[in-house]
Amino acid sequence: MEPQIVQLENVYVIGESRSMTLTKDKTIELWKSFKPKVKMIPERKDEYFYNLSIYPEGFEWNTFACDTCFTRWAAVHVPSNDEPPESMESFTLNGGLFAVFIHKGPARTFVRTLDTIFNEWLPNSLYDLDERPHFERMGPEYRMDDLNAEEEVWIPIK
């Protein structure tokens, strides 16, 4: 699994966020709340949906526990850091270098992709993990249970 290495500018998003753990995962609840509100966002830069994960300082895949608290965002990319519609928030994803992988298959197999990235690719690459949000970018037709689903996996590196 070889990524594309991308230098990304700052990305402004509008969406909703929730604190959660893997044990008390609120991702489905978050997306069910956010998706119907997307039409309230007046202008978008693209048609993708952004699933951001903000991990605690010092995040390492091998020591990340099921009860470690992190923040997840359901969001869309907007042109500027404008005031969000009521009941939503804005966030600036700091740009920088990212390794971009493609996960193919349903969401339930996503952990295998992460395992390959963090236990095989990253230790054997010339890069280190950077302490910026990670995110997945999914097209408008993405369905988490689709056997042929594809999503981009953006891992911050330095």
N, C-alpha and C positions, 0 to 999 in steps of 0.2 A: 504494500500500500504506500504509494509515493504521493506526497501532497504537492500542491502548487504553493509556492512561497509568494505572498502578496504584501505589499506595503499599502496599508489602508489609511486614508485620511480620517479625521474625526467623523463619527456617524451620530446624527441626532435622531433620537427615537421618541415616540410617544406611545404609551401603553399603560399597563398595570403591572405591579410587582407584588410578590408575596415572599415572606420569610418561610423557610421550610427545612426539613431534613429528608433524607431518603426514606426513613421510616415513616415520617408524616408528610409524604409527598403531596403537594397541592397543585401539581402541574395541570391536571385535567380540569380541576375547578377554576384555575386561573384562566385557562384558554376559553372555557365555556363562558366565563364572565366577560372576557375581553372581545372575542370575535364579533358578537352582535353590535358592539360599540364602534367598530372600525369605521363605519360609514359617517360617524360624527367628526372624523379627522378630515379637515378641509383639503389638505394637499399632501400627497405622498411622493417620495422620490422613485419608488418602484412598487411592484405588486407582491413582493416577498413579505413573509412573516418572520420575525426575529425572536428567537428563544434564547435570551441572555441568562447566563449564570455568573453570579458574582460570589466568588468563594472567599473564605477568610484568608488573611495574610498567612503566607507560608504554605499554601495549598500544595499538596503532593498526592497524586492518585493513589499511591500505595498505602498512605496513612489516612486517607479520607474515610471517616467512619459513617455508619448509617445514621448516627445521631448528631452529626456535625451540621450546624445551622449555616445556611447560605441563602442568598436572595435570587429568585428567578423572576424574569421579566417576560411578558408576552407583549410584543411591540411591533410597530411598523416604522420604517425609515421616513423621516420628514426632511424638508429642505433646510430648516433652521431651527434654532432652539426657541421656538415660539411658545407662547402660553398654551398648555394643553386644554382640551375641552374638560368640562366638569367631570369629576370622578376618575380622571386619568392623570398621569404624571409624565414629565419629560426627563430624559436622561441623555447625557453625552457619553458615548462610547469612545474613549480615547484611541486615536489611531496608533499605528505602529506596524510592526512586522507580524504576520500571521501565517501559519501553516494551514492550508485549506484542504480538507479531505472530503470525500464523498461517501456517505453512508447509504448503502442500498439495502432495502428490506424494511420490515415493520419496526416500529419503535421498540418492541420487546427485545430485539436483537442488537440494539444500540450499544449496550454495555460491551459487547464483543469488539465493536469498532473502537471504543474508548480504550479497551484493554490493549489492542494492537497499537494504537497511537502512543499510549503512555508507557507500555512495557516493552515494545519492540522498536517502533520508529524513533521516538524521542531520545532514548538512551544511546542509540546508534547514530544519531544525527550530530551535526555541528552546532545545534541550538540548545538553549535552556528555556524552560518555561518562564514566561513573564507574568508578573502579578497584575494582570488586567482581566476584564471579563472575557469569558469564553462565550461563543454563541453558535447557534445553528440557524441557518437561513433556509426557509422552506417556501416553495412556490405556492401559488393560490389554490392549486388542486391537490395539495398534499393531504394524505389521509394516513394517520398513524398506524392503522392496521393493514394497510395495503402491502402485499408481498413484494410489489415492484416500486414501492416508494423510494424517493431519493431526497436527501437533504445534504446541504453543505455543512461541514463541521469546521469552525474557525477556532484555532488554538493559538493564543498569543505566545510569541516566542521572541527571544533576543539572542 
